[in-house]
Amino acid sequence: MDLFSTESAYNLSFNTRNLTAAPWVAKAPTPSLTAVGTASGKGFIPETMQAQLAARVSASTIDTISVDSANVKVAIAGGVAR
């Protein structure tokens, strides 16, 4: 992660098992997220950021929704996520 440039850049991978947002967000739904993925790009302001996200999600729940498995790929550029 480049924190010293004018626009922050990042290139990271993640591996979660039963991740919950409750410790960080008091009013978050109760998820249990298990996933492996990557995120890379520049910037955090939606209008100007350039980013790619890929994740392979396995058995997880988000509030009352259960997910058996999912593959997610998102590209963000010019304020649009595709």
C-alpha positions as CSV (number, residue, x, y, z in Angstrom):
1,M,0.0,0.0,0.0
2,D,1.4,3.4,-1.1
3,L,0.4,6.0,1.5
4,F,3.0,8.6,0.5
5,S,1.8,9.5,-3.0
6,T,-0.9,12.1,-3.7
7,E,-3.3,9.3,-4.6
8,S,-3.0,6.1,-2.4
9,A,-2.3,2.9,-4.3
10,Y,-2.9,-0.6,-3.1
11,N,-2.3,-4.2,-4.1
12,L,-3.5,-6.7,-1.5
13,S,-4.9,-10.2,-1.1
14,F,-7.2,-11.4,1.6
15,N,-8.3,-14.7,3.1
16,T,-11.2,-14.6,5.6
17,R,-12.9,-17.3,7.7
18,N,-16.2,-16.4,9.4
19,L,-15.4,-12.6,9.3
20,T,-17.9,-10.4,11.0
21,A,-18.1,-6.6,10.9
22,A,-19.6,-6.3,14.4
23,P,-16.3,-5.3,16.2
24,W,-16.0,-2.3,13.8
25,V,-19.5,-1.3,12.9
26,A,-22.1,-1.4,15.7
27,K,-25.2,-1.4,13.5
28,A,-23.9,-3.8,10.8
29,P,-25.9,-6.8,9.9
30,T,-24.5,-10.0,11.4
31,P,-22.4,-11.6,8.6
32,S,-20.2,-14.6,8.6
33,L,-18.1,-14.2,5.5
34,T,-15.6,-16.7,4.3
35,A,-13.7,-15.6,1.1
36,V,-10.4,-15.5,-0.7
37,G,-9.5,-12.6,-3.0
38,T,-7.5,-9.7,-4.2
39,A,-8.0,-5.9,-4.5
40,S,-5.7,-3.6,-6.4
41,G,-5.9,0.0,-7.7
42,K,-5.4,3.7,-7.0
43,G,-7.5,6.1,-5.0
44,F,-10.6,5.8,-2.7
45,I,-12.8,8.6,-4.2
46,P,-15.3,6.8,-6.4
47,E,-15.2,9.4,-9.2
48,T,-11.5,9.1,-9.7
49,M,-10.5,5.7,-8.4
50,Q,-9.2,2.9,-10.6
51,A,-9.6,-0.5,-9.0
52,Q,-10.1,-4.2,-9.5
53,L,-11.6,-6.6,-7.0
54,A,-11.9,-10.4,-7.3
55,A,-13.2,-12.7,-4.6
56,R,-14.2,-16.4,-4.3
57,V,-16.8,-16.7,-1.6
58,S,-17.6,-20.0,0.1
59,A,-20.4,-20.9,2.6
60,S,-21.3,-17.5,4.2
61,T,-24.3,-15.6,5.6
62,I,-25.1,-11.9,5.5
63,D,-28.0,-11.1,7.9
64,T,-30.7,-13.6,6.8
65,I,-29.2,-14.4,3.4
66,S,-27.1,-17.6,3.0
67,V,-24.6,-18.0,0.2
68,D,-23.3,-21.5,-0.8
69,S,-20.6,-20.1,-3.1
70,A,-20.0,-17.1,-5.4
71,N,-17.3,-15.7,-7.7
72,V,-17.2,-11.9,-7.7
73,K,-15.2,-9.7,-10.1
74,V,-15.6,-5.9,-10.1
75,A,-13.7,-3.2,-11.9
76,I,-14.1,0.5,-10.9
77,A,-13.2,3.4,-13.2
78,G,-14.6,6.9,-13.8
79,G,-17.1,6.5,-11.0
80,V,-18.6,3.3,-12.5
81,A,-18.4,-0.2,-11.1
82,R,-18.7,-3.0,-13.6
